[in-house]
Amino acid sequence: MPSEFSIRAATAEDAPTLAALNLACWRETYEGLLPAETFAALTLEERLDHWRGAFQSSGSRVALAFDVDGAAVGFTHWRAHEFVLGGRLGRGGEICAVYLRRAVQRRGLGRRMMRQMAREMRASGCKWASLVVLRDNLPARRFYEALGGRRFGRELSWRGVPQIAYGWRDVAGLAAHQ
Ligand SMILES: CC(C)(COP(=O)(O)OP(=O)(O)OC[C@H]1O[C@@H](n2cnc3c(N)ncnc32)[C@H](O)[C@@H]1OP(=O)(O)O)[C@@H](O)C(=O)NCCC(=O)NCCS
């Protein structure tokens, strides 16, 4: 059965679309989770700067999802992270963002976009994947746990808001997740 959503790689030309979509998703997600002044300070200009910068720095992989009418309804962003451990070079995928408009949530699109990111990570030689999520964003945490993500590390803080990390030791498992 054909999917009701299409997904494609985003390019620098998509920065205005991403900025507007990003802001709309943040407003739907973070009201009540972020301090009121932080929430009120979210702007389109800042998001536009962010996305223009993301496409200028090498290694950002961004995808956009569209509904049947061509409206942008979701996006993902990841980049490779390299480090040396015990004299060996390790490479993992850092998931920077996965956001869908509320109207299209719980229809399997998030799972599909995570799977696609994991496949890209595998193809680029990443062994593991990780991300940071607000501790109190419980729906997102349940989603990552349903996809096999495991909490690791200590609690972090972003502008006083608690954050925690989730990871997948073997990105191949996420790439194959049904
Ligand atoms: C989190 C998000 C990406 C999940 O995508 P989605 O398309 O809604 O989720 P899926 O339909 O693919 O769900 C896959 C599984 O995850 C779990 N899950 C997803 N959303 C859940 C929720 N709100 N509560 C509990 N479990 C949930 C379920 O096990 C689900 O399987 P099921 O529907 O068969 O029960 C999406 O809901 C979203 O964009 N939320 C707002 C933004 C956000 O919080 N992003 C993360 C920031 S770190």
The ligand as an SDF file (V2000), in Angstrom:
LIG
                    3D

 48 50  0  0  0  0  0  0  0  0999 V2000
    8.0020   11.5830   18.9740 C   0  0  0  0  0  0  0  0  0  0  0  0
    7.5590   11.4630   17.5070 C   0  0  0  0  0  0  0  0  0  0  0  0
    8.7270   11.7590   16.5600 C   0  0  0  0  0  0  0  0  0  0  0  0
    7.0640   10.0130   17.2690 C   0  0  0  0  0  0  0  0  0  0  0  0
    6.6430    9.8660   15.9300 O   0  0  0  0  0  0  0  0  0  0  0  0
    5.2070    9.2330   15.6220 P   0  0  0  0  0  0  0  0  0  0  0  0
    5.0450    9.1010   14.1530 O   0  0  0  0  0  0  0  0  0  0  0  0
    4.1820   10.0260   16.3660 O   0  0  0  0  0  0  0  0  0  0  0  0
    5.3140    7.7900   16.3210 O   0  0  0  0  0  0  0  0  0  0  0  0
    4.9960    6.3720   15.6350 P   0  0  0  0  0  0  0  0  0  0  0  0
    3.5790    6.3620   15.1560 O   0  0  0  0  0  0  0  0  0  0  0  0
    6.0600    6.0490   14.6480 O   0  0  0  0  0  0  0  0  0  0  0  0
    5.1190    5.4480   16.9360 O   0  0  0  0  0  0  0  0  0  0  0  0
    5.9730    4.3110   17.0370 C   0  0  0  0  0  0  0  0  0  0  0  0
    5.8110    3.7340   18.4230 C   0  0  0  0  0  0  0  0  0  0  0  0
    6.3650    4.6190   19.4080 O   0  0  0  0  0  0  0  0  0  0  0  0
    5.5460    4.6170   20.5910 C   0  0  0  0  0  0  0  0  0  0  0  0
    4.9380    5.9360   20.7530 N   0  0  0  0  0  0  0  0  0  0  0  0
    4.8870    6.9400   19.8460 C   0  0  0  0  0  0  0  0  0  0  0  0
    4.2800    8.0290   20.3610 N   0  0  0  0  0  0  0  0  0  0  0  0
    3.9220    7.7000   21.6250 C   0  0  0  0  0  0  0  0  0  0  0  0
    3.2320    8.3950   22.6550 C   0  0  0  0  0  0  0  0  0  0  0  0
    2.7790    9.6470   22.4820 N   0  0  0  0  0  0  0  0  0  0  0  0
    3.0280    7.7590   23.8260 N   0  0  0  0  0  0  0  0  0  0  0  0
    3.4590    6.4890   24.0330 C   0  0  0  0  0  0  0  0  0  0  0  0
    4.1110    5.7670   23.0650 N   0  0  0  0  0  0  0  0  0  0  0  0
    4.3350    6.3720   21.8880 C   0  0  0  0  0  0  0  0  0  0  0  0
    4.4830    3.5500   20.3620 C   0  0  0  0  0  0  0  0  0  0  0  0
    4.9840    2.3030   20.8350 O   0  0  0  0  0  0  0  0  0  0  0  0
    4.3760    3.5420   18.8520 C   0  0  0  0  0  0  0  0  0  0  0  0
    3.9000    2.3270   18.3260 O   0  0  0  0  0  0  0  0  0  0  0  0
    2.2780    2.0910   18.2140 P   0  0  0  0  0  0  0  0  0  0  0  0
    1.6880    3.3290   17.6230 O   0  0  0  0  0  0  0  0  0  0  0  0
    2.1910    0.8960   17.3240 O   0  0  0  0  0  0  0  0  0  0  0  0
    1.8100    1.8880   19.6230 O   0  0  0  0  0  0  0  0  0  0  0  0
    6.3750   12.4360   17.1820 C   0  0  0  0  0  0  0  0  0  0  0  0
    5.2490   12.0610   17.9290 O   0  0  0  0  0  0  0  0  0  0  0  0
    6.7230   13.8890   17.4420 C   0  0  0  0  0  0  0  0  0  0  0  0
    7.2300   14.5550   16.5610 O   0  0  0  0  0  0  0  0  0  0  0  0
    6.4300   14.4030   18.6640 N   0  0  0  0  0  0  0  0  0  0  0  0
    6.6070   15.8140   18.9910 C   0  0  0  0  0  0  0  0  0  0  0  0
    8.0370   16.2790   18.8510 C   0  0  0  0  0  0  0  0  0  0  0  0
    9.0020   15.6130   19.7870 C   0  0  0  0  0  0  0  0  0  0  0  0
    8.7700   15.4660   20.9830 O   0  0  0  0  0  0  0  0  0  0  0  0
   10.1270   15.1980   19.2030 N   0  0  0  0  0  0  0  0  0  0  0  0
   11.2260   14.6090   19.9470 C   0  0  0  0  0  0  0  0  0  0  0  0
   12.1180   15.6810   20.4660 C   0  0  0  0  0  0  0  0  0  0  0  0
   13.5590   14.9920   21.2640 S   0  0  0  0  0  0  0  0  0  0  0  0
  1  2  1  0
  2  3  1  0
  2  4  1  0
  2 36  1  0
  4  5  1  0
  5  6  1  0
  6  7  2  0
  6  8  1  0
  6  9  1  0
  9 10  1  0
 10 11  2  0
 10 12  1  0
 10 13  1  0
 13 14  1  0
 14 15  1  0
 15 16  1  0
 15 30  1  0
 16 17  1  0
 17 18  1  0
 17 28  1  0
 18 19  1  0
 18 27  1  0
 19 20  2  0
 20 21  1  0
 21 22  1  0
 21 27  2  0
 22 23  1  0
 22 24  2  0
 24 25  1  0
 25 26  2  0
 26 27  1  0
 28 29  1  0
 28 30  1  0
 30 31  1  0
 31 32  1  0
 32 33  2  0
 32 34  1  0
 32 35  1  0
 36 37  1  0
 36 38  1  0
 38 39  2  0
 38 40  1  0
 40 41  1  0
 41 42  1  0
 42 43  1  0
 43 44  2  0
 43 45  1  0
 45 46  1  0
 46 47  1  0
 47 48  1  0
M  END
$$$$
